[in-house]
């Protein structure tokens, strides 16, 4: 989109008003399409404490069931095989903000 904006500015600076108007319309359509696109999915959060040997992994709410497994089977297997202690906490997912309409 930045390249398109640069082309608009270049056309305006060169006095090519018809080309600038056409490119400006294309730029506005690209901006509108971008505003309508859904936000990207949240990235998992992974952090490690060197002193405590702790690892924190953030999982989107809709994926937690896959990690836990049916009746906790997947989580139990993870604990058994790795010796890990697990803790599941609930943190609200950020809600997408509505885009202002021009």
Secondary structure, 3 states (H helix, E strand, C coil): CHHHHHHHHHHHHCCCHHHHHHHHHHHHHHHHHHHHCCCCCCCCCEEEECCCCEEEECCCHHHHHHHHCHHHHHHHHHHHHHCCCCCCCCCCCCCCCCCCCC
